[in-house]
Amino acid sequence: MEYNDKTYIAHSANSCGIMQTMKEHCLGVGKFMREFALSESFEDLYEFCGLIHDMGKYSDSFQKHISGVKNIVRHSIYGAIFAKEKSLMEVAIPIYGHHAGMPNCPDMLQDMKAELKSCNDTYNEICTEWSKDTDKQVTIPNNQAFRDIPDVLQKELFVRMLFSSIVDADSLDTERHFSEERFNARTCLPLNPNLLLNKLQEKRLRSFENDLDNKSQRINILRNSVRLYAESKANLPLGFYSLTLPTGMGKTLCSINWALHHAQYHRNIKRIIVVLPFISIIDQTAEEFKSIFNDDECDYVLEHHSNVIHFDNEDNDEYSSKQLATENWDYPIIVTTAVQFFESLFSNKRSACRKLHNIQDSIVIFDEIQTLPLYVTEPTLAMLDNLQQLCRCSLLFCTATQPDFNSRKGFCGINHIESLVEYPQRIFDETRRVKYHSIDDYNELSISELADIVVKNRNSSLVIFNTKKKARLFFDELSGNNSYKLFYLSTTMCPIHRKEEIQSIRKALENNESIIVSSTQLIEAGVDMDFPTVYRELAPLESIIQSAGRCNREGKEVKGDVYLFKLIESSQPSREYRTFLEFANLLYKGNEEKLYTHDFYSFYYRELVKNYADTDKLSITEDRKNLLFQTVAEKYKIIDSKTQTLFVYDYSEDSKQLYYQIKDKEYLSRQERQQIAQYSVQVYDKFIEDNKSFIGYERCGLLVWHGSYSSDYGLSFNEEINVLIK
């Protein structure tokens, strides 16, 4: 291509020495935007956003910058000003933030006003040169479709989807210019429900028909009955659904089977997204789906969370299609975390939001939905309701402890949630595998007294505590007892350590070894273990019921035993946690039969919300109405605690090698951070302050642990248990 003084450049020369013109870039982005449009009625608006997003690059200062004269150029603001002047604020906000992130709308308006006041001549020059270069290719779209969106919160979500689309379209077109190999490595494998249903039937569902004994035959008949009833509702409209089943009833397979049949009926569905709260569940679920759906020819499952690493092959200039797909979720089946999913929905940042437009036309399955924090429940449900209505999604809530998310007086929830389970109480009754007991009618016990009770029981036992300190004290109390093999599980252990320990526990159980596991709540949901006896410290109701799911899971005993106890050591994770556990105990104390009722948790949840919980504690929904995107992003957190990552560099030879690889670097790659996460522990500021002599600070900002790390329990975590130098 020949360039002259009137050729406006968007991007500098690529490896072939070719620059990208403004006209090429904006037309390329505009084309992607039409493809990403929420519907046909929005295509012109989307394309217009793409065509003007880099309008500010028509300035003389930017063209000097691109030619090598370095200066600060705010090119994003001018396209936003132009959109606002055309009464297209829904376009102005995404353009303004497509590099730095979406702002609070009042701040943006003030900034644009100040920019026009000081740089009005520059803006007029940009408009003139843009008009000449586009040669009337751009027409101002009618935004009637946007005005017709019936709800202010849906309009706010539309702006988020438009922002996501412009970020992805801009990134893809820029990538195509600078790295065509990387761009071409992105696979666009379509969701094929028929093919995937055949795989599911062949590899899993058919095995339910081949029972080995009467016990498995009975449970498999029940599983088939549940699955077929859910499947019969797959042809219902897009909307909200629930799947409330006891543990061991095959929620994972039932939900994905329903989702594939639902996608088969609703042909516009492009992907299935499975959202889980814990890494341990994600590991299991992703491996299950991969074993069913992946083959030598096609890979249908994308696992996206901090502990999974999809390597690029740098030696061969090849790119991992999976690593690239984590950027924008262009994949048929995605398994991800609740933190990744929800915080991205409420984010204002470019990288977090890039994937959002690919949630439209999806089926989203939320497993263990009871883990959604109460203080963000209403804004979360409002966002999901907007997502369902605006973006043509179906959303399925799966759990054994289903919260009552229905709208009612004093609670803004979902207007209608369709159950996929027929006669749920009958299913809960037929699968009852445990009996609940109180220890000493909930009178307080010491750690030592509890240890005596557990040891004398003579069964392999899982003992679950509310804090790491209590779990560790119990573990130490039993140390030296040779009657049992002891295990400890908590977040003081790095993820790879916990994973190895869980595998060791499973192996010990399979070999019928006598073991005692002292654990925090991390084992409650999704960790597939089967103990004849479970001991649970008094806790909120969902924790008690989920803990019972680790007892007699496979039905090997007539009834497993779940013992509930109260400790003299009364510290709890929070004041709210204490309130919830005391309220739960008040409801079932002396009548533990209630714990078997399928809707008892929903009743508890309603009463909890009515009497104790503020379900929009931070007024996030009001901030959304006022288009305060930055404020919303700062407020919305699934994990309401400020922790820092501490890298346990000497956990293994692999972690040491990784440390020496990154220790002198100023910046870390995404892959390096993902690798580091496997050997890291999240710690509070107080831990860092108390143990600062054992913590190193690397150039890249990483905190490195140089103190002791136990193969039994990981990091020491309080002043009573001293940290020693190795």
N, C-alpha and C positions, 0 to 999 in steps of 0.2 A: 504494500500500500504506500502511496505517495502522501507525504504530509506537507502542509503549508501553514502559513500564519493563521489561517482561519480554521484549521483542524483542531478541535478541542479534544484533549486527552483525558481519559478517565483513569487509566492505569499505565504504569511504566512498562518498559519492554520486558517480555518474558524470556525464557531461555533460548527462544528462536530469534530474539531481537525484534519482536513485533510488539508495538504498543497497541492498547485498546482505546478506541475513540469513545467519546461520550455517546455518540449516536448508537454505536454497537452495544455498549454496555447497557444503556437504558432500554433499548429495544429487547435485548436479551433478558433483562430483569422483568420487563413488562410481559414478555411471553410466559415466563415462569409464573408470574402473578396470576395471569388468566387461568393457568392450570390449577393453581392453589385456591382459587376463589371458592368461597363458602357455598355459592350456588351460581347458576347462570345469571341471575338478576344482579349479582355483584361483580361480574367479570370486568365491566368497564371501569368501575371504581378501583378494583385491584390493579388493573393494568395502568391506570392513571397514576396510582401511587408509585408503581415501578418506574414509570417514564419520568417522573419529576423528582425521585428520591435524592438524586445527586445533582440537582439543579445548581447548587452553589459552586460546583466545579467549573462553571462558566465564568467565574471571576478571574480577573487578570492575576490576582495574587496566587490563586490555586494553580493556574497554568505555569506560573514561574516556579512554584513549589514542586510540581511534577517534573519540571525540567532540571531540577537540581538546586534551585535557590531555596534553601530551607527557611520556612517561616510557619507560623501558626495560622491555620486556615479553618474556620468553622463552616464547612460547606453544608452541613445538615440543616442549619437553621433557615436557609433561604428557601428551600423547597417547602418547609413547614410554613413559612410566612406566605408563600404563594398559595398554598392550599387553604390557609385560613382566610385569605382575601377572597377566595372563591366559595366561602362558606362551607368548607369541607374540613371541619375540625377533626373528624374521625380519621382523616388522612394526615393532617398536620402533626398529630401526636406521634404516630409511628415513624414518620420521616424525621422529626426532630430527634427522636431517641434511637435511631437505627444503628448508631455506633456506641453512644454513651449510656443508653438505657432510657426507658420511658420516664418522664418527669412527673411531678405534680403539676396538674394543668395550670393552676394560678401562677406558679413559678415560671412556666414556659411562656405564658402570655406576657408576663412582666419582662422576661428576657428578650422576647421578640420586639416588644415596644421599644426597649432600650437600644436594640440593634438597629432598628429602623431609624431611630432618632440620630444615631451617630454614623450610620453607614447607608443612608437612604440612596445616595448616588451609586454606591456599589450594587445595591439591590436593583435599581433601575437598569444599570448596565448589564447585570446578569439576566434580567428578564428580556432585554433587547437581544442579547447574543443567543440566549436559549431559543427565542422565537425564530431567529434567522436559521439556526442550526437544525432545528426540528422541522423547519419548512412546512409548518401547519400539519404535522403528523399527529399532534396531540389535540384532542378535543376535551373540553371540560365535561365530565360525566354528570348525569342526573343521579342524585343520591336519594331518590324517593324510597328505594328498597331499604336503605338504612333508616330513614325517618319512619318507615312502617314497622320497624322492630318495636314490639309493644311495651318493652320494659327498660328502664334506665340501666339496670344491672346487666341485661342482655346486651345493651349497646356498649357497655363498658367491656364486656367479654369480646364483642366484635372488634373493638379497638385492639385488644390483646391478640386476637387471631390475625388481624391485619398486620400488626407489628411482627408477629412470628413469621408470617409469610414474606414480608419484605426483607427480614433478616436472612431467611433461608434462601430466597431468590437471589439476593445480593451476594451471599456467600457462594452459592453454586456458580453463578456467572463469573465471579472473580476467580474462583477455583478453576473453571474451564479455561480461562485465559492463562493463568500462571502454571497450572499443573493439569494438563489434559489427561494424563495417566491416572491421576488421583480421581478426577471427575468420572472417568470411564469405569473406574473400579466400583462405583456405587451400583449395587444391584437393585433392581426394582421388581423383586419377586412378588407376584400378586398373591393375595389370599385366595386359596382354592378349597372351599369348604368340602366339596365332594371328595377330593383326593385325601384331605386330612381326616375326614370321617371314616374313610376306608381304612386308613392306617390305624386310627383309634380302635376300630372294630376288630381288626386283625391282630393287633399287638396287645390289647388290654381287655376289651369288653367280652370277647369270645371266651377268654379264660375263665370268666365267672360261671360259664356253663359247665365247666369241667371240674366239679367239686371232688375233693378227696375224702371228705367225711360229712356226717350229718350236720355238724356244727357249722362248718364253712358253707355247706349247702344252704342252711337257713339264712345266714347273714347275706350270702350272695343273692338269694331270691329277693330279700328285702332291698338290697342295693339296686338290683335290676328294676324292681317296682318303683323305687324312688326316681331312678334315672329316666325311666320311660314316662312317668308322670310329668317330670320337668320337660322332657322332650316334647310332650304333647302340647306344651304351651309355647313352643318356639315360634309359632306362626302368629303370636300376638303382636300388637304394634310396638314400635320402639318406645322404651320407657324405663321405669325403675322396677327392679325385681329383687326378691330375697330368696336365699336358700339357707334355711335354718335347720341344721342337722347335727346330731351328736357326733363326737369324734369317732373315727373308725368307719364312718358310713360312706367314705369315698367322695367327699365334697369336690376334690380337685378334678377327678374324672367326670363327675356329674356336671360340674359347671362348664368345663371345656366342651363336653358333648352338647350341652344346651346351646352354648355360644356358637358352635359351628353350625348347628341346625338353624339357629336364629339368623346367622349370616347367610345361610343357604336360602332362607325365605326372603330376607331383606338384601337384595343383590347389590345395593349401594355400599354395604359394609366393606371397608378396606383392610381393617386389621383388628386383632384382638389384643387387648392390653391387660395383663394380670398384675395387680398391685398388691404387694405384701409388706407387712410391717417389719419383719425381721430378716436379717441376712440368712439365718439358719433355714428359714422356710424357703427363701428364694433359691438357695443351693439345691434343696430337695425338689422343689417344684420344677425348676429349670431342667434339672437332670432327668426328671420324669418325662417332661415334654420332649426333650431332645431324644430320649430313647424311643419315643413313640413316633415323632414326626420327621426327624432328620434321617437322611440316608446319604449314600455316596454321591448322589447327583445334586441334591438340594438341601439347604440348611434353612429351616423355616423359623427357628427360635432365636431371638436376640435377648441375651441376659444383660441387663444394664444396671449396675450398681458399683460401689466403690471397690469391691473386692474381686471383681472379674476384670481380666486383662485380655484385650484383643490386640495382639502384636501386629504392627506393620513389619513387612519384610524389607528392611532398609537395604540389605545387600543386593537384592534383585530389583530395586525400585518398584516393588509391588506394594499394594495397600490392602489392608484387611477391610473387607466390605463391612464386617461387623463393627469394627472400630469406627468407621465412617458413619454407620447407621446410628450409633449412639448420639451423634450430633443432631439428627433430625427425625429419628424414629421411622424412617422409611423402610419398614419391615413387616411381615405378615403377623407374627406373634411376638410380643414383647413382654418380658418378665422383669419387673422393676420394683423399687421400694416406694412406700408411701411418702417418705420424705422427698424423693426425687419427683414423684408425680404431683403431689399437692403444692409443694413449695415452688415448683416450676409454674403451676397455674396462677400463683399469686405473685410471681416474680416480675421485676421490671428489667432484668438484665438480658442482654443480647444472647449469650450462650445458653442460659437456662430456658429462655422462651422460644428458641429456634424450633424446637420440636412440637410446639403446641398445635400448630395448624394441622398436624398429622394425627391429632386426637379426633378431629371431626370425622364422622362416618365410621366410628369405631364401636366395638363392644368392650366395656371396661369391667373387669371382674375384681372386686375388692375382697380379699380374704382377710379374716380376723379383723373385721371392720370395727369391733368394739374397742380397738386400741386407739381410735381417733380421739385426741384429747378433747375433753369437754369444753375448754375455754375457747376453742376455735370451731366448735361443732356447727353453729348456725351459719357463720360465713362460708364454711366448707360446703354445707348442704345447699346454700344459696348458689354457690358457684357451680356445683354439680347439676342443680336444677337448670341453671342458665345453659350449661353445656349440653344437657339432654335436649332442651327445646331448640336452641339455636343451631347446634352442630349435628343434629340427627344421630344421637348416640343412644345406646342402651347401657344401663349400669346395673350390675348385679352385686348385692351385698351377701357375702358368705360368712357364716360363723355358726358356732354352737351357742353363742350368747349374743343374740341379735338385739341391738338397741332399738328403742321405739323412735324411729326418725320421722314418724308421721306428724304433719302439722296439727296443732291444737292450740287452745287458748294459752297464751304465754310462751309458745314455742313455734318458731318459724322453721318448719322442716319441709318434707316432701308431701305433696297432696295425695298421692296414691302410689303404694308399693305393692306390686303383685307377688304373692307367694308362689314359689315353684314346688312347694311341698304339700301333699295331701295328707290329712290326718297326722300332723306332726307329733301330737302327744302319744299316739299309738306307736310311732317309730321310736320315740324316746323311751317308752315303757319296754318295748321289745328288745332294746339294745342296752338296757340298764346293766352295767357291769361292775358297779361299785356300791359300797355301803359307807355312808358318812358317820363318823363318830366324833364326839367332843372328848378331849382329854381333860378329865377332872372338871367337867362342866365349865370349861373356859377359865378356870382359876389360873393365876399366874404360875409359870414354871421357870426355874433357872435353866441355863444351858446344860448344866451338869445333870439335872433331873431328866431333861428331855433325852440326853444321850443315853442314860440308863434305860429309859423306856424303849428307845429304838433298838438298842443292842439286845435287850431281853426278848424282843419280838421274834428274833431268829429268821426273819425274812430279809431278802434283799430289799432295800428301802431307798426311796427318793425323799429328801427332806428339803423343803423350799422355804427360804426366809425372805424378808422384805428389804434387808440391807446386806451389803457386802460384809460389813463388820460382823454381823451375827452369823452369817454363813461361815466366815473364817474362824470365829470363836468355836463354833460347833465342830468344824473340821479339826481344829487343834485339840479339842476335848477328846476326840476319838483317836488321835494319833497315838500309835503304840499298841492299839488293839489289833491283835493278829487274827481275830476271828473273821474279819471282813477286809476286803480290799477297799480302800477309801479313795474317793474322787471329789474334786471341787470344781465348780463351774461358776464363773462370774465375769463381769466386764473388766476385771483387773488383769485378765488374760487377753493376749492379742488374738485376733480372729483365727489365725492359723493354728494357734495353740488350742483354742476352744474346739475347733473342728477336729483336731487330732484326739483330744480328750473324749469328745462325743463318740468318735469311732471306737475308742478303747472301751467305753462304757457299753456300747452296743455289743461288742464282741464278748465282753464278760457276761452279759445277760444271755447271749446265745449259748455260751458254754456252761450256763447254770452255776457260775461262780457266785459266792456270797459277797455282795458289795453294798456299800452305803455311799450315796451321792449327796453332798451338801451343795446346794445351789441357790442362786438368786432367781428372780422371776424370769430370767432369759429363757428358761427351759419350758415355760408354761405352754407356749403355742408353737406348733409346727415342728418341734423336735420329736421325731418318731421313735419313742422309747416305750417300753412296756414293763412296769414294775408291779409286783404283787401288792406292795404297800407304798402309800404316799403319805407323808406328813406335811401339813401346810400351816404355816403361821397365819393367824387371822389376817384377812386381806379384803380388798374390794371384791364384790361378788364375781366379776368376770375372772379374776385371778383364781378364785377357789374352784370354779367350774372347769376352767381350762387346766388347772393342775390335776384335777381328777381325770382328765383325758390322758394322763401319763400312767394311769393305774389300770391294770387288767385290760389293756388296750385291745389285745387280740382275743380276749375272752377265754384265756386258758384256765382261769379259776371260775368257780360258780359265782363268786362275788369277790372283787378286790376290796381292800380296806383303805379308806381315806380318813386320816385322823387330823382334826383341826385343833390347834393349840394356841395359847397366849403366853408370851414370855414376860418375865420381870423386866428384862432389858426392853424398854418401851420405845426406843428411837424408831422413827418411821421416815420414809423418803421425803415426806412433806406434811404440813398441817392438813392439807386437803386430803391426802392419802389416808391419814388417820381418821378424818371425819367419815370418809366413804366406807372404810372397813368397819367402823363402829356402827354405822347405819345399817350395813349389810347384816352384821351379826345380830342386831336388834330385830331384823325381819325374820330370820330363820332360827334363832336360838330356841331350843326346846322343841322345835318342829322341823328337823333337818330333812324331812320328806319333801319339803318345798323345793329343795335343791334339785329334785328330779323333774320338776315341772318345766315344760319347754318354754312357757311364757313368763316364768318367774323373773327372769332377767329383764325382760321388757317392762314389767311392773316396777321393779327396782329402779330401772333407768328413768322412768317417768317421774317417780317420786324423788329421785336424786336431783333431777333437773328442776323440779318444782320447788324443792326446799333448800337446796344447798349450792347449786352450780350456776355460774354465769356463763352461758354458752356463746356469748359474743363479748367477752371480757374487755377486749381492746377496741371495740367499736369499728371493726374492720369493714363491715357491710356499709356503714355510713361513709367511710372513707372511699369505698369503691364508688358510691353514688356521686361523690364530689370529684371523681377522677384524680385521686391522689395516689398515683401508681407507685411512686417511690416510698411513700409512707406505708402503704399496704404491704409492700415487699419487706420493709424493715420490721413490721409488726408480726407478720404471719410466720410462725415457726411451729413445726410439728413437735420438735424436741425443745422444751422450754428450759434449757439450761445452757450455760456458757462453758464449754469445755475446750481444751486445746489438745492437739495430737502430739503424743509422745512416742517417738520411734525407739523400739527396743532393738538396738542394732546388733546385739550379740546373742539373739535368740538361737540362731543356727548359723552354719557356715554360709548359707545362702543370704541371710540377712546381713552378715558381716561383709560379704562380697558386694552387696547392694550399697552398704554404707560407704565403703571405700570408693565406689563408683560415683557417688553423688556428693561426697563430703566437701569438695572444693568448688562445687558449682554455684553460680549465682542464681540460676533459675532451674527449675525442675520441669521436665516434660510431664504430660498427663500420664503416660505409661509409668514413669518413675513414681509419681504420686500414688498411682493405683497399687504398685508393688509395695511401696512403703506402708500403705494402709493395712496390708496383711500382717505386718509386724508391729502395729501401733496400738496404743491404749489411749482412750479419751480420759483426760484428767481435769479436775477443777483447778482454778487459780490457787486455792489454798494448798493443794498438794505440791504445786510448783514452788510456792513460797517456802513450804516446810522442807522441801528436798532440793533446793536450788544448787547445793554443792554437788549434787549428782547429775545435774542436767547441763548438757552442752547446747550451745546455740550456733548453728551452722550459717554460712553466708546466705543460703537460700531461705532462711527464716525457719527452718525445721528445728524442733526441739528433740534432742537425743538423750535417751536414758543411759547413764553410765553406772547406775547403782545395781543392786542385786535383782535378779529375776528368778523366781522359784519355778521349777518344773511342776510343782504341785498346785500352786495358786497364783502364779504370776507376780504382779507388783504388790508390795506392801502398801497399805492405804490409809493408815492413821498413826497417830503418835504413840499409841499403846503397843504397836508392833513395829519395832525399830527396823529401819533400813540399814543394811550392812554393806560395806564395800566388799566386793569379791576379792 
